[in-house]
Amino acid sequence: MENKFIPRSQSSLGFFEIIRESFTTTRRNLKVLGPILLIVFVSFSLLDFAQKYLLAPVIKDFVLQLAKYPNMVQDFSYNIDQTNYAGALTDVREIILVKLLIMAISSIISITFFVAIVSSSYEAYTDKVLDPKDLNLILIKSWKRPLVTSFYMILLTLGIVFLYLISMTITTILAANSWVLFSLGAITLSIPVCYFYMASLWIVSMVVSVLEEGFSGVKAIGRAADLMKGKRLKASLILVRFVVAYGVVHQMANYLLANIELSRSTLLAITIPFSNGFFSLWQLFMLVAYTVFYHEMKTSHDEREGRGFYLPIAAGEA
């Protein structure tokens, strides 16, 4: 199918249409997404098994140290002689180092996964074929931009959390007694709304960082916020849907496993692959959905500015 810039009335896919298109795009792009998903699933599963294997004896020894020295935490608090706690301190250092190493490796895998899924899904949605060599070039060229954007989103999120804490503290101190509960209730109710909007902005800004050269950090966040104008509710609802779906499946799995008597090793052999496999699949569909959503937002934005746009193939043509 040829790439054509053709006029169309200003419109965009609805919420359920975006979800449908994300599944259609995933199916169309399965030859590329399948190996990526498998690699990520195996990588995360191996990391989890390695973490359990490395930390199990360390945590066991630390628990024994706590049982042997029940006043350890109190002695640390008051800087009392800690020579007897050398073993426990070594355990804590090992736990922290292993956790930091796992976090670093997981971050590298997650960024690579994000760039690969968004890039290949966008090409598939616009009916283009992405060669594996091209995907490798995109990964090398683009991985820094979403990383920088995530750093600034972390700072922005921490700033908002700080503002919420300040607001709740001031409200508690200054508000009249009859208005304290009302004010705190209003602030509390706004937290999930703000959370889903900020999380959606985070994802869209990272998609922008991957797909648009020269956009990263604050510039990518501003671009994402501009594209999301008038569509913030839709962006948040996409995330709400995926979070609810993840929560339901996760709780059902926990309920089923809780009612089955299994040894610890068997339980780990089941839960680690299942949790990593389901999380990877869930994240894949969510990223594809936000990639489709980004295309629709960009299309509407280009229409408002009088630009042409590429019309993706219809779902029925896949």
Short mmCIF file of the C-alpha atoms (twelve columns), coordinates in Angstrom:
data_MODEL
# 
_entry.id   MODEL 
# 
loop_
_atom_site.group_PDB 
_atom_site.id 
_atom_site.type_symbol 
_atom_site.label_atom_id 
_atom_site.label_alt_id 
_atom_site.label_comp_id 
_atom_site.label_asym_id 
_atom_site.label_seq_id 
_atom_site.Cartn_x 
_atom_site.Cartn_y 
_atom_site.Cartn_z 
_atom_site.pdbx_PDB_model_num 
ATOM 1   C CA . MET A 1   0.000   0.000   0.000  1 
ATOM 2   C CA . GLU A 2   1.406   3.372   -0.986 1 
ATOM 3   C CA . ASN A 3   2.008   6.154   1.508  1 
ATOM 4   C CA . LYS A 4   -0.424  8.942   0.710  1 
ATOM 5   C CA . PHE A 5   -1.061  12.304  2.282  1 
ATOM 6   C CA . ILE A 6   -4.773  12.791  1.875  1 
ATOM 7   C CA . PRO A 7   -7.191  15.166  3.544  1 
ATOM 8   C CA . ARG A 8   -9.635  13.915  6.138  1 
ATOM 9   C CA . SER A 9   -12.039 15.585  8.503  1 
ATOM 10  C CA . GLN A 10  -10.662 16.168  11.991 1 
ATOM 11  C CA . SER A 11  -11.498 13.022  13.869 1 
ATOM 12  C CA . SER A 12  -9.809  10.318  15.860 1 
ATOM 13  C CA . LEU A 13  -10.407 6.786   17.000 1 
ATOM 14  C CA . GLY A 14  -12.603 6.291   20.009 1 
ATOM 15  C CA . PHE A 15  -11.434 4.611   23.192 1 
ATOM 16  C CA . PHE A 16  -12.564 1.090   22.245 1 
ATOM 17  C CA . GLU A 17  -11.391 1.558   18.659 1 
ATOM 18  C CA . ILE A 18  -7.886  2.320   19.925 1 
ATOM 19  C CA . ILE A 19  -7.912  -0.884  21.967 1 
ATOM 20  C CA . ARG A 20  -9.154  -2.835  18.945 1 
ATOM 21  C CA . GLU A 21  -6.505  -1.309  16.689 1 
ATOM 22  C CA . SER A 22  -3.790  -2.144  19.212 1 
ATOM 23  C CA . PHE A 23  -4.728  -5.840  19.068 1 
ATOM 24  C CA . THR A 24  -4.940  -5.695  15.251 1 
ATOM 25  C CA . THR A 25  -1.532  -4.006  15.036 1 
ATOM 26  C CA . THR A 26  -0.012  -6.549  17.414 1 
ATOM 27  C CA . ARG A 27  -1.333  -9.431  15.326 1 
ATOM 28  C CA . ARG A 28  -0.068  -7.799  12.121 1 
ATOM 29  C CA . ASN A 29  3.369   -7.254  13.656 1 
ATOM 30  C CA . LEU A 30  3.644   -10.585 15.472 1 
ATOM 31  C CA . LYS A 31  6.718   -11.739 13.533 1 
ATOM 32  C CA . VAL A 32  8.671   -8.805  14.965 1 
ATOM 33  C CA . LEU A 33  6.996   -8.565  18.372 1 
ATOM 34  C CA . GLY A 34  7.065   -12.316 19.109 1 
ATOM 35  C CA . PRO A 35  10.874  -12.695 19.358 1 
ATOM 36  C CA . ILE A 36  11.155  -9.409  21.288 1 
ATOM 37  C CA . LEU A 37  8.531   -10.561 23.780 1 
ATOM 38  C CA . LEU A 38  10.224  -13.947 24.170 1 
ATOM 39  C CA . ILE A 39  13.649  -12.379 24.810 1 
ATOM 40  C CA . VAL A 40  12.241  -9.968  27.394 1 
ATOM 41  C CA . PHE A 41  10.239  -12.725 29.120 1 
ATOM 42  C CA . VAL A 42  13.276  -15.005 29.383 1 
ATOM 43  C CA . SER A 43  15.514  -12.122 30.528 1 
ATOM 44  C CA . PHE A 44  13.189  -11.000 33.321 1 
ATOM 45  C CA . SER A 45  12.534  -14.586 34.429 1 
ATOM 46  C CA . LEU A 46  16.267  -15.341 34.609 1 
ATOM 47  C CA . LEU A 47  16.823  -12.125 36.585 1 
ATOM 48  C CA . ASP A 48  14.138  -13.113 39.076 1 
ATOM 49  C CA . PHE A 49  15.521  -16.617 39.495 1 
ATOM 50  C CA . ALA A 50  19.048  -15.215 39.891 1 
ATOM 51  C CA . GLN A 51  17.859  -12.746 42.504 1 
ATOM 52  C CA . LYS A 52  16.092  -15.462 44.496 1 
ATOM 53  C CA . TYR A 53  19.142  -17.736 44.235 1 
ATOM 54  C CA . LEU A 54  21.642  -15.052 45.255 1 
ATOM 55  C CA . LEU A 55  19.622  -13.448 48.036 1 
ATOM 56  C CA . ALA A 56  18.016  -16.509 49.664 1 
ATOM 57  C CA . PRO A 57  21.070  -17.498 51.774 1 
ATOM 58  C CA . VAL A 58  21.913  -13.852 52.528 1 
ATOM 59  C CA . ILE A 59  18.394  -13.065 53.754 1 
ATOM 60  C CA . LYS A 60  18.331  -16.294 55.783 1 
ATOM 61  C CA . ASP A 61  21.605  -15.339 57.490 1 
ATOM 62  C CA . PHE A 62  20.327  -11.806 58.147 1 
ATOM 63  C CA . VAL A 63  17.159  -13.163 59.788 1 
ATOM 64  C CA . LEU A 64  19.315  -15.412 61.993 1 
ATOM 65  C CA . GLN A 65  21.410  -12.370 62.948 1 
ATOM 66  C CA . LEU A 66  18.240  -10.484 63.933 1 
ATOM 67  C CA . ALA A 67  17.108  -13.436 66.049 1 
ATOM 68  C CA . LYS A 68  20.531  -13.642 67.702 1 
ATOM 69  C CA . TYR A 69  20.722  -9.880  68.355 1 
ATOM 70  C CA . PRO A 70  17.129  -8.630  68.864 1 
ATOM 71  C CA . ASN A 71  18.366  -5.165  69.882 1 
ATOM 72  C CA . MET A 72  20.371  -4.685  66.673 1 
ATOM 73  C CA . VAL A 73  18.140  -2.002  65.141 1 
ATOM 74  C CA . GLN A 74  17.960  -0.073  68.419 1 
ATOM 75  C CA . ASP A 75  21.757  -0.221  68.814 1 
ATOM 76  C CA . PHE A 76  22.214  1.120   65.293 1 
ATOM 77  C CA . SER A 77  19.834  3.972   66.076 1 
ATOM 78  C CA . TYR A 78  21.832  5.037   69.125 1 
ATOM 79  C CA . ASN A 79  25.291  4.329   67.620 1 
ATOM 80  C CA . ILE A 80  26.059  1.728   70.285 1 
ATOM 81  C CA . ASP A 81  29.042  -0.589  69.700 1 
ATOM 82  C CA . GLN A 82  28.324  -2.491  66.464 1 
ATOM 83  C CA . THR A 83  31.271  -4.901  66.323 1 
ATOM 84  C CA . ASN A 84  28.960  -7.867  66.890 1 
ATOM 85  C CA . TYR A 85  26.893  -6.895  63.858 1 
ATOM 86  C CA . ALA A 86  29.591  -7.157  61.184 1 
ATOM 87  C CA . GLY A 87  27.878  -10.186 59.631 1 
ATOM 88  C CA . ALA A 88  24.514  -8.430  59.472 1 
ATOM 89  C CA . LEU A 89  26.083  -5.324  57.900 1 
ATOM 90  C CA . THR A 90  27.747  -7.500  55.265 1 
ATOM 91  C CA . ASP A 91  24.372  -9.105  54.525 1 
ATOM 92  C CA . VAL A 92  22.714  -5.704  54.121 1 
ATOM 93  C CA . ARG A 93  25.459  -4.513  51.768 1 
ATOM 94  C CA . GLU A 94  25.127  -7.654  49.651 1 
ATOM 95  C CA . ILE A 95  21.332  -7.293  49.468 1 
ATOM 96  C CA . ILE A 96  21.606  -3.640  48.404 1 
ATOM 97  C CA . LEU A 97  24.279  -4.380  45.777 1 
ATOM 98  C CA . VAL A 98  22.300  -7.263  44.268 1 
ATOM 99  C CA . LYS A 99  19.101  -5.172  44.226 1 
ATOM 100 C CA . LEU A 100 20.889  -2.259  42.529 1 
ATOM 101 C CA . LEU A 101 22.450  -4.578  39.954 1 
ATOM 102 C CA . ILE A 102 19.078  -6.197  39.192 1 
ATOM 103 C CA . MET A 103 17.456  -2.757  38.906 1 
ATOM 104 C CA . ALA A 104 20.157  -1.556  36.491 1 
ATOM 105 C CA . ILE A 105 19.830  -4.622  34.251 1 
ATOM 106 C CA . SER A 106 16.013  -4.442  34.402 1 
ATOM 107 C CA . SER A 107 16.111  -0.772  33.384 1 
ATOM 108 C CA . ILE A 108 18.276  -1.584  30.356 1 
ATOM 109 C CA . ILE A 109 15.905  -4.371  29.312 1 
ATOM 110 C CA . SER A 110 12.833  -2.158  29.855 1 
ATOM 111 C CA . ILE A 111 14.203  0.744   27.795 1 
ATOM 112 C CA . THR A 112 15.219  -1.613  24.978 1 
ATOM 113 C CA . PHE A 113 11.786  -3.282  25.112 1 
ATOM 114 C CA . PHE A 114 10.027  0.096   25.066 1 
ATOM 115 C CA . VAL A 115 11.950  1.442   22.054 1 
ATOM 116 C CA . ALA A 116 11.583  -1.815  20.096 1 
ATOM 117 C CA . ILE A 117 7.835   -2.152  20.723 1 
ATOM 118 C CA . VAL A 118 6.963   1.482   20.009 1 
ATOM 119 C CA . SER A 119 9.129   1.714   16.873 1 
ATOM 120 C CA . SER A 120 7.996   -1.556  15.307 1 
ATOM 121 C CA . SER A 121 4.333   -1.009  16.252 1 
ATOM 122 C CA . TYR A 122 4.268   2.474   14.736 1 
ATOM 123 C CA . GLU A 123 5.721   1.154   11.485 1 
ATOM 124 C CA . ALA A 124 3.211   -1.721  11.450 1 
ATOM 125 C CA . TYR A 125 0.274   0.587   12.189 1 
ATOM 126 C CA . THR A 126 1.235   2.819   9.244  1 
ATOM 127 C CA . ASP A 127 1.630   -0.278  7.018  1 
ATOM 128 C CA . LYS A 128 5.395   -0.168  6.768  1 
ATOM 129 C CA . VAL A 129 7.853   -3.039  7.079  1 
ATOM 130 C CA . LEU A 130 10.620  -2.591  9.638  1 
ATOM 131 C CA . ASP A 131 13.730  -4.598  8.860  1 
ATOM 132 C CA . PRO A 132 15.511  -6.115  11.913 1 
ATOM 133 C CA . LYS A 133 18.656  -4.201  10.929 1 
ATOM 134 C CA . ASP A 134 16.655  -0.964  10.917 1 
ATOM 135 C CA . LEU A 135 15.271  -1.844  14.347 1 
ATOM 136 C CA . ASN A 136 18.804  -2.285  15.679 1 
ATOM 137 C CA . LEU A 137 19.773  1.120   14.298 1 
ATOM 138 C CA . ILE A 138 16.707  2.700   15.906 1 
ATOM 139 C CA . LEU A 139 17.598  1.101   19.257 1 
ATOM 140 C CA . ILE A 140 21.152  2.438   19.109 1 
ATOM 141 C CA . LYS A 141 19.978  5.875   17.980 1 
ATOM 142 C CA . SER A 142 16.943  6.340   20.242 1 
ATOM 143 C CA . TRP A 143 17.554  4.667   23.602 1 
ATOM 144 C CA . LYS A 144 18.989  7.773   25.287 1 
ATOM 145 C CA . ARG A 145 16.006  10.027  24.559 1 
ATOM 146 C CA . PRO A 146 13.341  8.087   26.538 1 
ATOM 147 C CA . LEU A 147 15.870  7.628   29.342 1 
ATOM 148 C CA . VAL A 148 16.375  11.403  29.616 1 
ATOM 149 C CA . THR A 149 12.611  11.951  29.423 1 
ATOM 150 C CA . SER A 150 12.029  9.440   32.241 1 
ATOM 151 C CA . PHE A 151 14.569  11.276  34.404 1 
ATOM 152 C CA . TYR A 152 12.695  14.579  34.002 1 
ATOM 153 C CA . MET A 153 9.347   12.864  34.566 1 
ATOM 154 C CA . ILE A 154 10.703  11.450  37.839 1 
ATOM 155 C CA . LEU A 155 11.668  14.974  38.918 1 
ATOM 156 C CA . LEU A 156 8.247   16.303  37.890 1 
ATOM 157 C CA . THR A 157 6.471   13.501  39.741 1 
ATOM 158 C CA . LEU A 158 8.517   14.089  42.895 1 
ATOM 159 C CA . GLY A 159 7.651   17.798  42.680 1 
ATOM 160 C CA . ILE A 160 3.930   17.010  42.473 1 
ATOM 161 C CA . VAL A 161 4.193   14.579  45.406 1 
ATOM 162 C CA . PHE A 162 5.915   17.317  47.406 1 
ATOM 163 C CA . LEU A 163 3.141   19.792  46.514 1 
ATOM 164 C CA . TYR A 164 0.510   17.290  47.661 1 
ATOM 165 C CA . LEU A 165 2.299   16.789  50.986 1 
ATOM 166 C CA . ILE A 166 2.598   20.548  51.491 1 
ATOM 167 C CA . SER A 167 -1.076  21.069  50.570 1 
ATOM 168 C CA . MET A 168 -2.269  18.385  52.983 1 
ATOM 169 C CA . THR A 169 -0.043  19.736  55.767 1 
ATOM 170 C CA . ILE A 170 -1.211  23.347  55.283 1 
ATOM 171 C CA . THR A 171 -4.840  22.224  55.039 1 
ATOM 172 C CA . THR A 172 -4.562  20.269  58.280 1 
ATOM 173 C CA . ILE A 173 -2.943  23.197  60.115 1 
ATOM 174 C CA . LEU A 174 -4.933  26.149  58.780 1 
ATOM 175 C CA . ALA A 175 -8.347  24.837  57.792 1 
ATOM 176 C CA . ALA A 176 -11.215 25.204  60.233 1 
ATOM 177 C CA . ASN A 177 -12.294 21.972  61.889 1 
ATOM 178 C CA . SER A 178 -15.484 21.695  59.860 1 
ATOM 179 C CA . TRP A 179 -13.550 21.988  56.599 1 
ATOM 180 C CA . VAL A 180 -10.547 19.805  57.372 1 
ATOM 181 C CA . LEU A 181 -12.165 16.506  56.389 1 
ATOM 182 C CA . PHE A 182 -13.781 18.051  53.302 1 
ATOM 183 C CA . SER A 183 -10.502 19.615  52.142 1 
ATOM 184 C CA . LEU A 184 -8.455  16.497  52.810 1 
ATOM 185 C CA . GLY A 185 -11.113 14.395  51.073 1 
ATOM 186 C CA . ALA A 186 -10.994 16.616  47.981 1 
ATOM 187 C CA . ILE A 187 -7.196  16.432  47.874 1 
ATOM 188 C CA . THR A 188 -7.257  12.658  48.390 1 
ATOM 189 C CA . LEU A 189 -9.815  12.136  45.601 1 
ATOM 190 C CA . SER A 190 -7.662  14.145  43.207 1 
ATOM 191 C CA . ILE A 191 -4.651  11.867  43.798 1 
ATOM 192 C CA . PRO A 192 -5.762  8.944   41.550 1 
ATOM 193 C CA . VAL A 193 -6.874  11.403  38.852 1 
ATOM 194 C CA . CYS A 194 -3.480  13.090  38.946 1 
ATOM 195 C CA . TYR A 195 -1.714  9.718   39.073 1 
ATOM 196 C CA . PHE A 196 -3.354  8.332   35.929 1 
ATOM 197 C CA . TYR A 197 -2.866  11.589  34.037 1 
ATOM 198 C CA . MET A 198 0.814   11.836  35.001 1 
ATOM 199 C CA . ALA A 199 1.400   8.163   34.177 1 
ATOM 200 C CA . SER A 200 -0.256  8.644   30.778 1 
ATOM 201 C CA . LEU A 201 1.800   11.783  30.156 1 
ATOM 202 C CA . TRP A 202 4.927   9.823   31.098 1 
ATOM 203 C CA . ILE A 203 4.171   7.063   28.574 1 
ATOM 204 C CA . VAL A 204 3.182   9.455   25.771 1 
ATOM 205 C CA . SER A 205 6.259   11.634  26.343 1 
ATOM 206 C CA . MET A 206 8.455   8.536   26.067 1 
ATOM 207 C CA . VAL A 207 6.657   7.522   22.857 1 
ATOM 208 C CA . VAL A 208 7.361   11.027  21.537 1 
ATOM 209 C CA . SER A 209 11.017  10.617  22.517 1 
ATOM 210 C CA . VAL A 210 11.274  7.405   20.505 1 
ATOM 211 C CA . LEU A 211 9.371   8.479   17.386 1 
ATOM 212 C CA . GLU A 212 10.357  12.136  17.036 1 
ATOM 213 C CA . GLU A 213 14.013  13.045  16.681 1 
ATOM 214 C CA . GLY A 214 15.172  16.021  18.705 1 
ATOM 215 C CA . PHE A 215 12.531  15.503  21.410 1 
ATOM 216 C CA . SER A 216 13.665  14.381  24.831 1 
ATOM 217 C CA . GLY A 217 13.422  15.548  28.417 1 
ATOM 218 C CA . VAL A 218 11.333  18.663  29.031 1 
ATOM 219 C CA . LYS A 219 10.830  19.202  25.295 1 
ATOM 220 C CA . ALA A 220 9.280   15.738  24.874 1 
ATOM 221 C CA . ILE A 221 7.052   16.246  27.934 1 
ATOM 222 C CA . GLY A 222 5.841   19.571  26.543 1 
ATOM 223 C CA . ARG A 223 5.207   17.991  23.153 1 
ATOM 224 C CA . ALA A 224 3.223   15.155  24.760 1 
ATOM 225 C CA . ALA A 225 1.162   17.588  26.861 1 
ATOM 226 C CA . ASP A 226 0.398   19.610  23.725 1 
ATOM 227 C CA . LEU A 227 -0.696  16.527  21.772 1 
ATOM 228 C CA . MET A 228 -2.884  15.359  24.671 1 
ATOM 229 C CA . LYS A 229 -4.915  18.575  24.813 1 
ATOM 230 C CA . GLY A 230 -8.574  17.624  24.705 1 
ATOM 231 C CA . LYS A 231 -7.720  13.922  24.984 1 
ATOM 232 C CA . ARG A 232 -6.440  13.670  28.546 1 
ATOM 233 C CA . LEU A 233 -9.457  11.655  29.681 1 
ATOM 234 C CA . LYS A 234 -9.048  9.160   26.844 1 
ATOM 235 C CA . ALA A 235 -5.331  8.793   27.594 1 
ATOM 236 C CA . SER A 236 -6.059  8.162   31.270 1 
ATOM 237 C CA . LEU A 237 -8.855  5.676   30.522 1 
ATOM 238 C CA . ILE A 238 -6.529  3.582   28.366 1 
ATOM 239 C CA . LEU A 239 -4.199  3.223   31.345 1 
ATOM 240 C CA . VAL A 240 -7.085  2.594   33.774 1 
ATOM 241 C CA . ARG A 241 -8.314  -0.258  31.571 1 
ATOM 242 C CA . PHE A 242 -4.924  -1.946  31.498 1 
ATOM 243 C CA . VAL A 243 -4.298  -1.436  35.226 1 
ATOM 244 C CA . VAL A 244 -7.707  -2.923  36.118 1 
ATOM 245 C CA . ALA A 245 -7.139  -5.887  33.775 1 
ATOM 246 C CA . TYR A 246 -3.710  -6.513  35.282 1 
ATOM 247 C CA . GLY A 247 -5.061  -6.272  38.833 1 
ATOM 248 C CA . VAL A 248 -7.944  -8.693  38.157 1 
ATOM 249 C CA . VAL A 249 -5.742  -11.348 36.533 1 
ATOM 250 C CA . HIS A 250 -3.056  -10.958 39.212 1 
ATOM 251 C CA . GLN A 251 -5.567  -11.356 42.059 1 
ATOM 252 C CA . MET A 252 -7.192  -14.377 40.389 1 
ATOM 253 C CA . ALA A 253 -3.780  -16.039 39.987 1 
ATOM 254 C CA . ASN A 254 -2.890  -15.329 43.626 1 
ATOM 255 C CA . TYR A 255 -6.232  -16.769 44.765 1 
ATOM 256 C CA . LEU A 256 -5.743  -19.953 42.756 1 
ATOM 257 C CA . LEU A 257 -2.178  -20.456 43.987 1 
ATOM 258 C CA . ALA A 258 -3.190  -19.760 47.600 1 
ATOM 259 C CA . ASN A 259 -5.618  -22.684 47.469 1 
ATOM 260 C CA . ILE A 260 -3.064  -25.148 46.124 1 
ATOM 261 C CA . GLU A 261 -0.510  -26.774 48.398 1 
ATOM 262 C CA . LEU A 262 2.867   -26.544 46.680 1 
ATOM 263 C CA . SER A 263 6.473   -26.628 47.817 1 
ATOM 264 C CA . ARG A 264 8.412   -23.348 47.764 1 
ATOM 265 C CA . SER A 265 10.562  -24.403 44.801 1 
ATOM 266 C CA . THR A 266 7.520   -25.509 42.787 1 
ATOM 267 C CA . LEU A 267 5.694   -22.295 43.656 1 
ATOM 268 C CA . LEU A 268 8.644   -20.197 42.446 1 
ATOM 269 C CA . ALA A 269 8.896   -22.299 39.275 1 
ATOM 270 C CA . ILE A 270 5.261   -21.434 38.513 1 
ATOM 271 C CA . THR A 271 4.911   -17.862 39.751 1 
ATOM 272 C CA . ILE A 272 8.112   -16.359 38.293 1 
ATOM 273 C CA . PRO A 273 7.476   -17.418 34.661 1 
ATOM 274 C CA . PHE A 274 3.767   -16.636 34.924 1 
ATOM 275 C CA . SER A 275 4.210   -13.184 36.477 1 
ATOM 276 C CA . ASN A 276 6.967   -12.195 34.044 1 
ATOM 277 C CA . GLY A 277 5.155   -13.614 31.027 1 
ATOM 278 C CA . PHE A 278 1.882   -11.918 31.888 1 
ATOM 279 C CA . PHE A 279 3.574   -8.617  32.767 1 
ATOM 280 C CA . SER A 280 5.541   -8.598  29.497 1 
ATOM 281 C CA . LEU A 281 2.409   -9.364  27.468 1 
ATOM 282 C CA . TRP A 282 0.415   -6.744  29.374 1 
ATOM 283 C CA . GLN A 283 3.105   -4.133  28.835 1 
ATOM 284 C CA . LEU A 284 3.340   -4.983  25.137 1 
ATOM 285 C CA . PHE A 285 -0.380  -4.419  24.507 1 
ATOM 286 C CA . MET A 286 -0.346  -1.231  26.570 1 
ATOM 287 C CA . LEU A 287 2.591   0.224   24.632 1 
ATOM 288 C CA . VAL A 288 0.992   -0.685  21.301 1 
ATOM 289 C CA . ALA A 289 -2.240  1.006   22.435 1 
ATOM 290 C CA . TYR A 290 -0.392  4.191   23.367 1 
ATOM 291 C CA . THR A 291 1.512   4.089   20.073 1 
ATOM 292 C CA . VAL A 292 -1.804  3.975   18.198 1 
ATOM 293 C CA . PHE A 293 -3.109  6.734   20.453 1 
ATOM 294 C CA . TYR A 294 -0.023  8.838   19.710 1 
ATOM 295 C CA . HIS A 295 -0.618  8.454   15.962 1 
ATOM 296 C CA . GLU A 296 -4.218  9.609   16.360 1 
ATOM 297 C CA . MET A 297 -3.198  12.595  18.485 1 
ATOM 298 C CA . LYS A 298 -0.487  13.573  16.022 1 
ATOM 299 C CA . THR A 299 -2.933  13.204  13.125 1 
ATOM 300 C CA . SER A 300 -5.455  15.537  14.805 1 
ATOM 301 C CA . HIS A 301 -2.684  17.965  15.697 1 
ATOM 302 C CA . ASP A 302 -1.420  18.020  12.093 1 
ATOM 303 C CA . GLU A 303 -4.973  18.535  10.835 1 
ATOM 304 C CA . ARG A 304 -5.393  21.562  13.082 1 
ATOM 305 C CA . GLU A 305 -2.191  22.990  11.636 1 
ATOM 306 C CA . GLY A 306 -3.276  22.217  8.071  1 
ATOM 307 C CA . ARG A 307 -0.707  19.501  7.431  1 
ATOM 308 C CA . GLY A 308 -1.161  16.219  5.615  1 
ATOM 309 C CA . PHE A 309 -0.906  12.893  7.370  1 
ATOM 310 C CA . TYR A 310 -0.452  9.244   6.593  1 
ATOM 311 C CA . LEU A 311 -3.623  7.168   6.651  1 
ATOM 312 C CA . PRO A 312 -2.945  3.718   8.153  1 
ATOM 313 C CA . ILE A 313 -4.547  0.632   6.687  1 
ATOM 314 C CA . ALA A 314 -7.953  -0.281  8.039  1 
ATOM 315 C CA . ALA A 315 -8.324  -3.127  10.477 1 
ATOM 316 C CA . GLY A 316 -10.255 -5.168  7.937  1 
ATOM 317 C CA . GLU A 317 -7.391  -4.958  5.435  1 
ATOM 318 C CA . ALA A 318 -4.909  -6.634  7.800  1 
# 
